[in-house]
Amino acid sequence: MPTTLLRTQITHTPSVTRALQAARETWSAETDGKLLLHLIEVGERALREQRDRDDEGRRAEIARISGRYAHAFIEGTSSFRGGRAE
């Protein structure tokens, strides 16, 4: 079928074959091409969810430690400029 989109060929290496077999357990009536699309969609979703969990973890850690070292900082930067405003 003609398309202007990029196409990708995949060699059925052992890891690809295993992934297709695992996908076939969920989507048994699908062709290899459709199974690959399902795997790509599920993989993308898993990556995004993991990224969101990682971001939430980082935000929680920042919230946990924020303010812990507030005493180490001076108010403003005027002391660095000799009292001069910029």
C-alpha positions in Angstrom: 0.0 0.0 0.0 1.5 3.4 -1.0 2.4 5.8 1.8 4.5 8.8 2.4 5.4 7.5 5.9 8.6 5.8 6.8 8.6 2.0 6.7 10.6 -0.3 8.9 11.6 -3.9 8.3 12.3 -6.2 11.3 14.3 -9.4 11.2 12.8 -12.2 13.3 15.7 -12.6 15.6 15.2 -14.8 18.7 14.1 -11.8 20.8 11.6 -10.6 18.2 10.2 -14.1 17.9 9.8 -14.3 21.7 8.1 -11.0 21.8 5.8 -12.0 19.0 5.0 -15.3 20.8 4.2 -13.4 24.0 2.0 -10.9 22.1 0.2 -13.8 20.4 -0.9 -15.0 23.8 -2.9 -11.8 24.2 -3.8 -11.1 20.6 -4.1 -14.5 19.1 -6.0 -13.6 16.0 -3.6 -10.9 14.8 -1.0 -11.0 12.1 2.7 -10.5 12.9 2.5 -7.0 11.6 -0.4 -6.1 13.9 1.3 -7.9 16.8 4.4 -5.7 16.3 2.1 -2.6 16.4 0.6 -3.8 19.6 4.0 -4.4 21.1 5.2 -0.9 20.1 2.1 0.7 21.6 2.3 -1.3 24.8 6.0 -0.6 25.0 5.6 3.1 24.5 2.8 3.3 27.2 5.1 1.4 29.6 8.0 3.8 29.0 5.8 6.8 29.5 4.3 5.4 32.7 7.8 4.6 34.0 9.0 8.1 33.1 6.0 9.5 35.0 6.7 7.3 38.1 10.4 8.4 37.9 9.3 12.1 37.7 7.0 11.7 40.7 9.7 10.0 42.7 12.1 12.9 41.9 9.5 15.5 42.8 8.8 13.6 46.1 12.5 13.6 46.9 12.8 17.3 46.2 9.8 18.0 48.4 11.3 15.9 51.1 14.6 17.7 51.2 13.5 21.2 50.2 14.3 23.7 52.9 16.7 21.4 54.6 19.7 23.7 53.7 17.9 27.0 53.7 20.2 28.3 56.5 23.2 27.9 54.2 22.0 30.6 51.8 22.1 34.3 52.3 19.1 36.6 51.5 19.7 38.1 48.1 22.9 38.7 46.3 23.7 42.2 47.3 26.7 41.0 49.3 28.3 39.7 46.2 27.9 43.0 44.4 29.2 45.1 47.3 25.7 46.4 48.1 25.2 47.7 44.5 21.9 47.1 42.8 22.1 46.1 39.2 
